[in-house]
Amino acid sequence: MNEQATPFKNSKNSKIVFVLSVLTSGYWWLSQNINVYSYKIIGAMYEYLWLGVLVSLFVLPIISIVLLIKEKWNIRSLNIYSFIIGVVTNIYLLF
């Protein structure tokens, strides 16, 4: 009965999706809570980035759920946290 469980290692894709989910969530949270047009540089950066971040807001949860299915629903995967961050951000923007 000497079973040694192999430690779970997150893939490079799951780490990238997690970081992008955090950055996307931070972008939308900051843009909702700060007047981005009070500073010209920040307003210009907001205008250049909003379409790409909007697409990633809806695409990243789908990618993370697909990767989570490939990893057989492992709770230690970063993909489940990426999915939760994406869903919470979408709900925050709706309400």
N, C-alpha and C positions, 0 to 999 in steps of 0.2 A: 504494500500500500504506500509505497514511496513515490508519489506522483509529484513531479515538478512541473508546475505550470509555466509555460513560456510567457514572458512579459509582452504585453501588447505595445507595439510601436506605431505611432501615427505616421502616415505616409506624408510625403512632401505636399501632395495635393490637398490633404486635409488641413495641413498647417497653413497653406496659402489661402484656402477658402475661409478658415477661421480668422486670419488677419484681415482679409478683405471684408468680412462680415463686421468685425469690430470697427474698421475704418468707415464703412458705409453707415453704420449705426451712429457713430460719433459725428459724422458729417451732417446727418439729418437732425440729430439732437441739437447740435450747435446752431444750425441754420434756423431752427424753430425758436430757439431761446435767445439768440443774439440778432440785433438789427444789422444784417450784413451790408446794407447799403449806406450805413453811416461812415464807413471807410471805403474809399474808392478802390484800393487794391484788393481788399477782401471781397467787395462786391463784384469786381471783375473776375476774380478766381471762382466765386460762387457761380457766376453765369457760365463760365467755361466748363465747369465740372458737373453741373446739375443733371444733364441728360445721361451721361455715363453712369453716374451714381444712382440715378433713378432706375436705369436698366438693371444694374447690379442689385438693387434693393429687391427686385422680383426674381432675378435669375439665381442668385446665390442660395436661397433656401431650397430651390429645386435641385441644384447641383449637390448641395450637402445631403439631401435626402437620398439621392441616387448613390452617392458615395457611402452613405450609411447602410443602404441595402446591400451594397457590394461587400461591406465589412461585416455582414450578418448581424446588424443591430447591436454592436458591441458598445456598452455603456461608457467605456473608457475612451472612445473615439472623440476627437474634437468636432466631428461632423454633427453630432447631436447638439452640441453647444452652439455651433454655427447656425443650425436650424432654429434653435430657440431664440437666438439673438435676432435673426431675420424676421421671425414671426412677431416677436415683441415690438420690433421697430415698425413693422407694417401696421400693427394694431395702434401703436402710439401715433402714427401719422393719420390714421383714420379718425381717431377721437381726439 
